[in-house]
């Protein structure tokens, strides 16, 4: 069974800092990996999807990289803003209905 | 629709009552998933529908939980004789799964269920 670990579990940074969230997974035979954002008590918002053949994806201030062979992905957030405060979830997919979620990184950006 | 729609957004019910939660997936998405998230916990898989295939019910926690998907579109999750431990946010997601070229999941905003 896929095990997904996200480090750190919580992160607090001042506004404007660049930061990196880490995700590692044990089964490298993935189809894709998705990064989500979750605000307290809310659903998940998809941020980026990286297909297994890709190395990275970018959207605005977000950049996600994927090293499938080593079972790692990182989410880079540039010039963080208070509105970025949320829990970030990494989710590799190994097949139909095989989406595994990490425990998340809770990010707080201090104004 | 443009996104996954869930209703109601909030539901408070008395212990022992039955509740129905609704999910309207993105049009054309063949796969539909239900998850739940208890306070401070991760996502727990409940049930998965793919096209006309028999659903994967392996995540349903008890026989009080059931779900159906009518016409390959709208899904209803039913919880009978609700218990306080059923209190959670219930999330629905849909995706266009083609087997070889999977696409990402799109989640609804969830239904917050509180059993009092």
Interface residues (C-beta under 8 A of the other chain):
Chain A: X31 X32 X34 X36 X41 X42 X43 X44 X45 X46 X49 X89 X91 X93 X96 X97 X99 X101 X102 X103 X104
Chain B: X6 X31 X33 X42 X43 X45 X48 X50 X56 X89 X91 X93 X97 X99 X102 X103 X104 X105 X106 X107 X108 X109 X110 X112
